[in-house]
Amino acid sequence: MSEYDVIIIGAGISGLTTAYLLHKKGYNILVLEKNDSVGGHIKTTHHEGFQLEAGPHSFLGSSEYIWKLIEKLDFESQAIAASSEAKNRYIYRNKKLHPLPLSPFSFLKTPLLSLKAKGRLMIEPFIPNGAKEEETAWDFFQRRFGKEAATYIMSPFVSGVYAGNVEKLGAKAAFPKFWQFENDSGSMIWGAFKYMRAKKKRFNKEGLSSRKGLYSFKQGLGQITKLLGEKLKNNIRKEIDVLHIKKESETYHLHFGDHTIKTKTLVIATPPKEATKLLSSVMADSVKLLNEIPMAPVTLIHWTVPKNIPIPPGFGFLMPKINNKRVLGTLFPSYLFPNRAPDGHILLASFYGGMLDPIACGLSASLLTNLLLQEHKEIFNTDLAQAKILKITRYEQAIPQLLPTHLNIINAIEKELKTCPGIFLAGNYITGVGMEQAVASGFQAAEKTEYYLKKRKP
């Protein structure tokens, strides 16, 4: 029976990061992936000259853990900054796309918000601190910024990040940094200012470079998961569905098919639903808790129009639900990075479904196409007869929803993990759903695993 120092189940960005860090330290590791490819949702494909992202399209320059991983992979030369047009982000209101204001003058001039709403936003630093542990994101944003700004700016932002319901998500769980700004400073604006000042001071002290804006890689975000897969190719087994985990003495036995392998430590780097199946025989209470984490279904539609169609240059737009449109938002990838579309074409990526419209994910391809073209014809106020659908990708379990009770759930799971020494979790459902949080969880899982192995070593 084969025995390993570490087995990682799940070859998404979290699992691959964990595996790579431990492999570099010399540990005997094995990654098990039930699909026929690695990378999870971070995958880049090519279709008719277009470069398509299966999940996220970019990451923030401020993503410290992603840059740590890039540095360890010696991959900096492949990172590219988004064009200056990426700063243009749009919100749909009153049958028009309005750019989010980028300066005090544009803020005063924008028709996106009423004069009353602008005034309410400007007094945010003077609104009393009312941070609550289990407050919803809607209550938090409305309390800090007023109802109109919460409706037309923050709610669509929530849909863009979580495909979620702003009235259900937890402020502290889903937006911990925002919540902490108010809790520490009494204001989101003052808190953000103090945070940025402290971060700049820390970067200067540590000799780190501060990057702004959005980034990707020359061949798309999938380039980094592909590279991780290549570096770990001798340590990855694909199309392996682990059926059962059993603890025997100080090792864990994994059963799949007619095979059994054992390991000193185990990292579960799968979505919550899959983790429940794996942990059912060793962590019964955690299985119940993991089942309480909802997952938003999302359908991603890549499509294209000729360059003569008047699509405003920018990152893309978000759709406030009050407009009664079903699209959550649309990105403009070919405006952001080079080589995303052939000459003469604009590449777009639209998102449907989410917690407020789950049935959209079950619509047929023809119904989705008709819906997309009908809505975007009105949004862009132009004829879309020359539009072409490139690819429709459906995710039944796409994005974890961090509810007000989420932190209690994670704390309870961490408590039970202590009764199963050698098991660790990684994934984007633990502290946040972004690529940065997923990579960070990989670093943290690797650190905990190494500490455990060193501690038990004679």
Buried (B, 14 or more C-beta within 10 A) or exposed (E): EEEBBBBBBBBBBBBBBBBBBBBEBEBBBBBBBBBEBBBBBBBBBEEEEBBBBBBBBBBBBBBBBBBBBBEEBEBEEBBBBBBEEBBBBBBBBEEEBBBBBEEEEEBEEBEBBEEEBBEBBEEBBEBEEEBBEBBBBBBBBBBBBBEBBBBBBBBBBBBBBBBBBBBBBBBBBBBBEBBBBBBBBBBBBBBBBBBEEEBEEEBEEEEEEEBEBBBBBEBBBBBBBBBBBEBBEEBBBBEBEBEBBEBEEEBBBBEBEEEEBBBBBBBBBBBBBBBBBBBBEBBEEBBEBBEEBBBBBBBBBBBBBEEEBEBBBBBBBBBBBEBEBBBBBBBBBBBBBEEBBEEEBBBBBBBBBBBBBBEBBEBEEEEBBEBBBEBBBBBBEBEBEEBEBBBBBBBBBBBBBBBBBBBBBBEBBEEBBEEBEBBBBBBBBBBBBBBBBBBBBBBBBBBBBBEBBEEEEE
